[in-house]
Amino acid sequence: MTATGGSSGPPFDAGQRFIESVFGWIARKNLQAPAAMVLEMHRPLMPLAWSTAMLFGGVVAPFFGPDYYEKIEALRDPAVLDRLLKRLEDTAREEGGSRRAGPEKGGGP
């Protein structure tokens, strides 16, 4: 991407910050696998979600802070969702592998 544009999507920085904030929230709740499934199911609705967020932005932006429009711009670019899903799936896969490889707890029969 050049300084004059070159891409119709949001800047990488905005998308990366969005991914980091969403991933951090999901990781704190330990919901990587369910979140990946929900995001994948709602992928076709992302353009509608972005349009709705823009439509009601004047009303809801004061409740979400000054960077509201920057956050919803990340919804516009499908590559941002792809990167978030890849990170969620990689983390879920790593955690699943470490659980299987680790010692069992609880001492079963």
DSSP file (Angstrom, degrees, kcal/mol; ACC not computed):
  #  RESIDUE AA STRUCTURE BP1 BP2  ACC     N-H-->O    O-->H-N    N-H-->O    O-->H-N    TCO  KAPPA ALPHA  PHI   PSI    X-CA   Y-CA   Z-CA
    1    1 A M              0   0    0      0, 0.0     5,-0.2     0, 0.0     2,-0.2   0.000 360.0 360.0 360.0 137.3    0.0    0.0    0.0
    2    2 A T  B >   -A    5   0A   0      3,-1.4     3,-1.2     1,-0.1     5,-0.1  -0.465 360.0-104.4-100.6 172.9    1.3    3.4   -0.9
    3    3 A A  T 3  S+     0   0    0      1,-0.3     3,-0.1    -2,-0.2    -1,-0.1   0.720 119.6  56.9 -69.1 -20.5    1.0    6.8    0.8
    4    4 A T  T 3  S-     0   0    0      1,-0.2     2,-0.5     2,-0.0    -1,-0.3   0.417 123.0 -95.7 -91.9   2.7   -1.5    7.8   -1.9
    5    5 A G  B <   +A    2   0A   0     -3,-1.2    -3,-1.4     1,-0.1    -1,-0.2  -0.981  48.6 173.1 125.7-124.5   -3.9    4.9   -1.3
    6    6 A G        +     0   0    0     -2,-0.5     2,-0.4    -5,-0.2    -1,-0.1   0.272  66.2  66.4  98.3 -11.7   -3.7    1.7   -3.3
    7    7 A S        -     0   0    0     -5,-0.1    -1,-0.1     2,-0.1     0, 0.0  -0.998  61.7-154.0-142.9 138.9   -6.2   -0.2   -1.2
    8    8 A S  S    S+     0   0    0     -2,-0.4    -1,-0.1    -3,-0.1    -2,-0.0   0.601  74.2  85.1 -87.5 -10.3   -9.9    0.4   -0.7
    9    9 A G  S    S-     0   0    0      1,-0.2    -2,-0.1    68,-0.0     3,-0.1  -0.191  93.3 -77.2 -82.5 177.9   -9.9   -1.3    2.8
   10   10 A P        -     0   0    0      0, 0.0    -1,-0.2     0, 0.0    -2,-0.0  -0.301  62.0 -82.0 -70.8 161.0   -9.1    0.2    6.1
   11   11 A P     >  -     0   0    0      0, 0.0     4,-1.8     0, 0.0     3,-0.3  -0.275  38.2-116.7 -61.3 151.1   -5.4    0.9    7.0
   12   12 A F  H  > S+     0   0    0      1,-0.2     4,-3.0     2,-0.2     5,-0.2   0.868 112.7  59.8 -57.0 -38.7   -3.6   -2.1    8.4
   13   13 A D  H  > S+     0   0    0      1,-0.2     4,-2.5     2,-0.2    -1,-0.2   0.910 105.0  46.9 -60.2 -45.1   -3.1   -0.4   11.8
   14   14 A A  H  > S+     0   0    0     -3,-0.3     4,-2.1     1,-0.2    -1,-0.2   0.918 115.1  46.4 -64.2 -43.1   -6.8    0.0   12.4
   15   15 A G  H  X S+     0   0    0     -4,-1.8     4,-2.5     2,-0.2    -2,-0.2   0.900 112.6  49.8 -65.5 -40.8   -7.5   -3.6   11.4
   16   16 A Q  H  X S+     0   0    0     -4,-3.0     4,-2.5     2,-0.2    -2,-0.2   0.904 110.9  48.9 -66.5 -40.9   -4.6   -4.9   13.6
   17   17 A R  H  X S+     0   0    0     -4,-2.5     4,-2.4    -5,-0.2    -1,-0.2   0.901 111.2  50.9 -64.3 -39.0   -5.8   -2.9   16.6
   18   18 A F  H  X S+     0   0    0     -4,-2.1     4,-2.6    -5,-0.2     5,-0.3   0.931 111.0  48.1 -62.2 -45.9   -9.3   -4.2   16.1
   19   19 A I  H  X S+     0   0    0     -4,-2.5     4,-3.1     1,-0.2     5,-0.3   0.926 112.1  49.5 -60.3 -45.9   -8.0   -7.8   15.9
   20   20 A E  H  X S+     0   0    0     -4,-2.5     4,-2.3     1,-0.2    -1,-0.2   0.907 113.1  45.8 -62.7 -42.5   -5.9   -7.3   19.0
   21   21 A S  H  X S+     0   0    0     -4,-2.4     4,-1.8     2,-0.2    -2,-0.2   0.930 117.5  42.5 -69.3 -43.9   -8.7   -5.8   21.1
   22   22 A V  H  X S+     0   0    0     -4,-2.6     4,-2.5    -5,-0.2    -2,-0.2   0.929 115.9  48.9 -67.3 -44.6  -11.3   -8.5   20.0
   23   23 A F  H  X S+     0   0    0     -4,-3.1     4,-2.9    -5,-0.3     5,-0.2   0.897 109.3  53.2 -63.1 -39.8   -8.8  -11.3   20.4
   24   24 A G  H  X S+     0   0    0     -4,-2.3     4,-2.1    -5,-0.3    -1,-0.2   0.912 110.5  46.6 -60.8 -42.8   -7.8  -10.1   23.8
   25   25 A W  H  X S+     0   0    0     -4,-1.8     4,-1.3     2,-0.2    -2,-0.2   0.926 114.9  46.3 -65.3 -44.6  -11.4  -10.1   25.0
   26   26 A I  H  X>S+     0   0    0     -4,-2.5     5,-2.0     1,-0.2     4,-0.6   0.904 112.3  50.6 -65.0 -41.8  -12.1  -13.5   23.6
   27   27 A A  H ><5S+     0   0    0     -4,-2.9     3,-0.7     1,-0.2    -1,-0.2   0.877 105.9  55.3 -66.2 -38.0   -8.9  -15.0   25.0
   28   28 A R  H 3<5S+     0   0    0     -4,-2.1    -1,-0.2     1,-0.3    -2,-0.2   0.861 112.5  43.2 -62.3 -33.5   -9.7  -13.6   28.5
   29   29 A K  H 3<5S-     0   0    0     -4,-1.3    -1,-0.3    -5,-0.2    -2,-0.2   0.544 108.9-129.1 -86.5  -7.9  -13.0  -15.4   28.4
   30   30 A N  T <<5 +     0   0    0     -3,-0.7    -3,-0.2    -4,-0.6     3,-0.1   0.917  66.9 131.4  58.7  47.8  -11.3  -18.5   26.9
   31   31 A L     >< +     0   0    0     -5,-2.0     4,-2.3     1,-0.1     5,-0.2  -0.157  14.5 129.7-119.6  36.7  -13.8  -18.7   24.1
   32   32 A Q  H  > S+     0   0    0      2,-0.2     4,-2.1     1,-0.2     5,-0.2   0.937  75.1  42.6 -61.9 -50.1  -11.5  -19.1   21.0
   33   33 A A  H  > S+     0   0    0      2,-0.2     4,-2.0     1,-0.2    -1,-0.2   0.944 117.4  44.5 -66.9 -48.7  -13.2  -22.1   19.4
   34   34 A P  H  > S+     0   0    0      0, 0.0     4,-2.5     0, 0.0    -1,-0.2   0.895 113.3  52.2 -62.2 -37.4  -16.9  -20.9   19.9
   35   35 A A  H  X S+     0   0    0     -4,-2.3     4,-2.7     1,-0.2     5,-0.2   0.898 107.7  51.7 -65.1 -39.5  -16.0  -17.4   18.8
   36   36 A A  H  X S+     0   0    0     -4,-2.1     4,-2.2    -5,-0.2    -1,-0.2   0.908 111.1  48.0 -63.2 -41.2  -14.4  -18.8   15.6
   37   37 A M  H  X S+     0   0    0     -4,-2.0     4,-2.2     2,-0.2    -2,-0.2   0.927 113.1  47.0 -65.2 -44.0  -17.5  -20.8   14.9
   38   38 A V  H  X S+     0   0    0     -4,-2.5     4,-1.9     2,-0.2    -2,-0.2   0.920 113.0  48.6 -65.4 -43.6  -19.8  -17.8   15.5
   39   39 A L  H  < S+     0   0    0     -4,-2.7     4,-0.3     1,-0.2    -1,-0.2   0.899 111.5  49.9 -63.7 -39.3  -17.7  -15.5   13.3
   40   40 A E  H >< S+     0   0    0     -4,-2.2     3,-0.8    -5,-0.2    -1,-0.2   0.889 110.7  49.9 -66.1 -38.2  -17.6  -18.0   10.5
   41   41 A M  H 3< S+     0   0    0     -4,-2.2    -1,-0.2     1,-0.2    -2,-0.2   0.844 114.2  44.9 -67.6 -33.2  -21.4  -18.4   10.6
   42   42 A H  T >< S+     0   0    0     -4,-1.9     3,-1.3     1,-0.2     4,-0.4   0.336  79.7 106.9 -95.8   7.9  -22.0  -14.7   10.5
   43   43 A R  G X  S+     0   0    0     -3,-0.8     3,-1.5    -4,-0.3    -1,-0.2   0.887  76.4  54.7 -53.8 -43.9  -19.4  -14.0    7.8
   44   44 A P  G 3  S+     0   0    0      0, 0.0     4,-0.3     0, 0.0    -1,-0.3   0.742 105.4  55.3 -64.8 -19.1  -22.2  -13.3    5.1
   45   45 A L  G <> S+     0   0    0     -3,-1.3     4,-2.6     1,-0.2     5,-0.2   0.480  78.4  95.7 -91.0  -2.3  -23.7  -10.7    7.4
   46   46 A M  H <> S+     0   0    0     -3,-1.5     4,-2.6    -4,-0.4     5,-0.2   0.896  82.9  50.1 -60.2 -43.5  -20.6   -8.6    7.8
   47   47 A P  H  > S+     0   0    0      0, 0.0     4,-2.3     0, 0.0    -1,-0.2   0.903 113.1  47.8 -61.2 -37.4  -21.5   -6.1    5.1
   48   48 A L  H  > S+     0   0    0     -4,-0.3     4,-2.5     2,-0.2    -2,-0.2   0.893 110.5  51.7 -67.8 -39.3  -24.9   -5.7    6.6
   49   49 A A  H  X S+     0   0    0     -4,-2.6     4,-2.5     2,-0.2    -1,-0.2   0.912 110.6  48.4 -63.0 -42.1  -23.4   -5.2   10.1
   50   50 A W  H  X S+     0   0    0     -4,-2.6     4,-2.3     2,-0.2    -2,-0.2   0.934 112.3  48.2 -64.2 -45.0  -21.0   -2.5    8.8
   51   51 A S  H  X S+     0   0    0     -4,-2.3     4,-2.4     1,-0.2    -2,-0.2   0.903 113.1  47.9 -62.4 -41.4  -23.9   -0.7    7.0
   52   52 A T  H  X S+     0   0    0     -4,-2.5     4,-2.5     2,-0.2    -1,-0.2   0.905 110.4  51.5 -65.7 -41.7  -26.1   -0.8   10.1
   53   53 A A  H  < S+     0   0    0     -4,-2.5     4,-0.3     1,-0.2    -2,-0.2   0.885 112.3  46.7 -63.3 -38.1  -23.2    0.4   12.3
   54   54 A M  H >< S+     0   0    0     -4,-2.3     3,-0.7     2,-0.2     4,-0.4   0.902 111.3  52.3 -68.5 -40.6  -22.7    3.3    9.9
   55   55 A L  H 3< S+     0   0    0     -4,-2.4     3,-0.4     1,-0.2    -2,-0.2   0.913 119.7  32.7 -62.1 -44.9  -26.4    4.1    9.8
   56   56 A F  T >X S+     0   0    0     -4,-2.5     4,-2.4     1,-0.2     3,-1.0   0.305  88.8 106.9 -96.6   9.8  -26.8    4.2   13.6
   57   57 A G  H <> S+     0   0    0     -3,-0.7     4,-2.5    -4,-0.3    -1,-0.2   0.856  73.2  57.7 -57.3 -39.5  -23.3    5.6   14.3
   58   58 A G  H 34 S+     0   0    0     -4,-0.4    -1,-0.3    -3,-0.4    -2,-0.1   0.805 114.2  38.9 -62.7 -28.5  -24.5    9.1   15.1
   59   59 A V  H <4 S+     0   0    0     -3,-1.0    -2,-0.2    -4,-0.1    -1,-0.2   0.881 126.0  31.9 -88.2 -42.9  -26.7    7.7   17.9
   60   60 A V  H >X S+     0   0    0     -4,-2.4     3,-1.2     1,-0.2     4,-1.0   0.662  95.5  84.3 -94.5 -16.8  -24.4    5.0   19.3
   61   61 A A  H >X S+     0   0    0     -4,-2.5     4,-1.1    -5,-0.3     3,-0.7   0.873  85.5  58.4 -56.5 -40.7  -20.9    6.5   18.8
   62   62 A P  H 34 S+     0   0    0      0, 0.0    -1,-0.3     0, 0.0    -2,-0.1   0.804 106.4  50.2 -60.9 -25.4  -21.0    8.5   22.0
   63   63 A F  H <4 S+     0   0    0     -3,-1.2    -2,-0.2    -4,-0.2    -3,-0.1   0.738 113.1  44.6 -82.1 -23.0  -21.5    5.3   24.0
   64   64 A F  H << S-     0   0    0     -4,-1.0     3,-0.3    -3,-0.7    -1,-0.2   0.443 112.3-112.6-103.7  -1.9  -18.6    3.5   22.3
   65   65 A G    ><  -     0   0    0     -4,-1.1     3,-1.3     1,-0.2    -1,-0.3  -0.244  41.1 -56.6  98.9 174.9  -16.0    6.2   22.5
   66   66 A P  T 3  S+     0   0    0      0, 0.0     3,-0.3     0, 0.0     4,-0.2   0.682 126.8  58.1 -70.5 -18.9  -14.1    8.4   20.0
   67   67 A D  T 3> S+     0   0    0     -3,-0.3     4,-2.1     1,-0.2     5,-0.2   0.141  70.4 113.7 -97.5  21.4  -12.7    5.6   18.0
   68   68 A Y  H <> S+     0   0    0     -3,-1.3     4,-2.3     1,-0.2     5,-0.2   0.925  77.5  46.4 -57.1 -49.1  -16.1    4.1   17.1
   69   69 A Y  H  > S+     0   0    0     -3,-0.3     4,-1.5     1,-0.2    -1,-0.2   0.842 110.2  54.0 -67.5 -32.2  -15.8    4.8   13.4
   70   70 A E  H  > S+     0   0    0      2,-0.2     4,-0.9    -4,-0.2    -1,-0.2   0.899 109.3  49.2 -65.9 -39.8  -12.3    3.4   13.3
   71   71 A K  H >X S+     0   0    0     -4,-2.1     3,-0.7     1,-0.2     4,-0.5   0.924 111.9  46.6 -66.3 -44.1  -13.4    0.1   14.9
   72   72 A I  H >X S+     0   0    0     -4,-2.3     3,-0.7     1,-0.2     4,-0.6   0.761 100.7  66.5 -75.2 -21.0  -16.3   -0.3   12.5
   73   73 A E  H >X S+     0   0    0     -4,-1.5     3,-1.0     1,-0.2     4,-0.6   0.846  93.9  61.3 -62.7 -30.8  -14.2    0.4    9.5
   74   74 A A  H X< S+     0   0    0     -4,-0.9     3,-0.6    -3,-0.7     6,-0.2   0.800  95.7  60.8 -65.0 -27.3  -12.4   -2.8   10.3
   75   75 A L  H << S+     0   0    0     -3,-0.7    -1,-0.3    -4,-0.5   -25,-0.2   0.733  94.5  65.0 -68.9 -21.3  -15.7   -4.6    9.8
   76   76 A R  H << S+     0   0    0     -3,-1.0    -1,-0.2    -4,-0.6    -2,-0.2   0.793  89.9  71.1 -73.1 -29.4  -15.7   -3.4    6.2
   77   77 A D    XX  -     0   0    0     -4,-0.6     3,-1.1    -3,-0.6     4,-0.9  -0.806  65.5-157.9 -96.6 116.6  -12.6   -5.4    5.2
   78   78 A P  H 3> S+     0   0    0      0, 0.0     4,-2.1     0, 0.0    -1,-0.1   0.759  90.7  67.8 -63.5 -23.6  -13.0   -9.2    4.9
   79   79 A A  H 3> S+     0   0    0      1,-0.2     4,-2.4     2,-0.2     5,-0.2   0.833  94.6  56.6 -65.8 -31.2   -9.2   -9.6    5.4
   80   80 A V  H <> S+     0   0    0     -3,-1.1     4,-2.2    -6,-0.2    -1,-0.2   0.927 108.2  46.6 -65.4 -44.2   -9.5   -8.4    9.0
   81   81 A L  H  X S+     0   0    0     -4,-0.9     4,-2.7    -7,-0.2    -2,-0.2   0.898 111.2  52.9 -63.8 -40.1  -12.1  -11.1    9.7
   82   82 A D  H  X S+     0   0    0     -4,-2.1     4,-2.4     2,-0.2    -2,-0.2   0.917 110.0  47.4 -61.4 -43.6   -9.9  -13.7    8.0
   83   83 A R  H  X S+     0   0    0     -4,-2.4     4,-2.2     2,-0.2    -1,-0.2   0.895 112.7  49.2 -66.1 -39.3   -6.9  -12.7   10.1
   84   84 A L  H  X S+     0   0    0     -4,-2.2     4,-2.5     2,-0.2    -2,-0.2   0.928 112.3  48.0 -64.8 -44.9   -8.9  -12.8   13.3
   85   85 A L  H  X S+     0   0    0     -4,-2.7     4,-2.8     1,-0.2     5,-0.2   0.905 110.7  51.3 -62.5 -41.6  -10.3  -16.2   12.5
   86   86 A K  H  X S+     0   0    0     -4,-2.4     4,-2.6     1,-0.2    -1,-0.2   0.921 111.3  47.7 -62.3 -43.0   -6.9  -17.5   11.6
   87   87 A R  H  X S+     0   0    0     -4,-2.2     4,-2.2     2,-0.2    -2,-0.2   0.910 112.8  48.6 -65.5 -40.8   -5.5  -16.3   15.0
   88   88 A L  H  X S+     0   0    0     -4,-2.5     4,-2.6     2,-0.2    -2,-0.2   0.927 113.7  46.4 -63.2 -45.1   -8.5  -17.8   16.9
   89   89 A E  H  X S+     0   0    0     -4,-2.8     4,-2.5     2,-0.2    -2,-0.2   0.900 112.1  50.4 -66.4 -40.6   -8.1  -21.2   15.1
   90   90 A D  H  X S+     0   0    0     -4,-2.6     4,-2.5    -5,-0.2    -1,-0.2   0.916 112.8  46.7 -62.6 -42.8   -4.3  -21.3   15.6
   91   91 A T  H  X S+     0   0    0     -4,-2.2     4,-2.5     2,-0.2     5,-0.2   0.917 112.9  48.5 -66.8 -43.2   -4.7  -20.5   19.3
   92   92 A A  H  X S+     0   0    0     -4,-2.6     4,-2.3     1,-0.2    -2,-0.2   0.898 112.6  49.4 -63.3 -39.5   -7.5  -23.1   19.8
   93   93 A R  H  X S+     0   0    0     -4,-2.5     4,-2.2     2,-0.2    -2,-0.2   0.916 111.5  48.5 -65.7 -43.4   -5.4  -25.7   17.9
   94   94 A E  H  X S+     0   0    0     -4,-2.5     4,-2.1     2,-0.2    -2,-0.2   0.916 113.7  46.4 -63.4 -43.3   -2.3  -24.9   20.1
   95   95 A E  H  X S+     0   0    0     -4,-2.5     4,-1.8     1,-0.2    -1,-0.2   0.884 111.4  51.8 -67.8 -37.5   -4.3  -25.2   23.3
   96   96 A G  H  X S+     0   0    0     -4,-2.3     4,-1.8    -5,-0.2    -1,-0.2   0.901 111.1  47.8 -64.7 -40.4   -6.0  -28.4   22.2
   97   97 A G  H  X S+     0   0    0     -4,-2.2     4,-1.9     1,-0.2    -2,-0.2   0.873 111.1  50.1 -67.7 -38.2   -2.6  -29.9   21.4
   98   98 A S  H  X S+     0   0    0     -4,-2.1     4,-1.3     2,-0.2    -1,-0.2   0.817 108.8  52.9 -72.4 -28.9   -1.1  -28.9   24.7
   99   99 A R  H  < S+     0   0    0     -4,-1.8    -2,-0.2     2,-0.2    -1,-0.2   0.910 111.8  44.9 -69.9 -41.2   -4.1  -30.3   26.6
  100  100 A R  H  < S+     0   0    0     -4,-1.8    -2,-0.2     1,-0.2    -1,-0.2   0.865 116.1  46.3 -69.7 -34.9   -3.7  -33.7   24.9
  101  101 A A  H  < S+     0   0    0     -4,-1.9    -1,-0.2    -5,-0.1    -2,-0.2   0.729  99.5  85.5 -80.8 -21.9    0.1  -33.8   25.4
  102  102 A G  S  < S-     0   0    0     -4,-1.3     2,-0.1    -5,-0.1     3,-0.1  -0.265  92.5 -85.1 -79.0 166.0    0.0  -32.7   29.0
  103  103 A P        -     0   0    0      0, 0.0     2,-0.2     0, 0.0    -1,-0.1  -0.381  48.6-107.2 -68.3 147.8   -0.5  -35.0   32.0
  104  104 A E        -     0   0    0     -3,-0.1     2,-0.3    -2,-0.1     3,-0.2  -0.530  32.7-146.7 -76.7 142.0   -4.0  -35.8   33.0
  105  105 A K  S    S+     0   0    0     -2,-0.2     3,-0.1     1,-0.2    -1,-0.0  -0.764  72.1  39.8-106.7 154.6   -5.4  -34.2   36.1
  106  106 A G  S    S-     0   0    0     -2,-0.3    -1,-0.2     1,-0.1    -2,-0.0   0.240  98.5-110.8  96.1 -14.3   -7.8  -35.6   38.5
  107  107 A G        -     0   0    0     -3,-0.2    -1,-0.1     2,-0.0    -2,-0.1   0.966  39.8-156.2  55.1  81.2   -6.4  -39.2   38.5
  108  108 A G              0   0    0     -3,-0.1    -2,-0.0     1,-0.1    -4,-0.0  -0.144 360.0 360.0 -78.7 179.6   -9.1  -41.3   36.8
  109  109 A P              0   0    0      0, 0.0    -1,-0.1     0, 0.0    -2,-0.0   0.478 360.0 360.0 -68.3 360.0   -9.6  -45.0   37.1
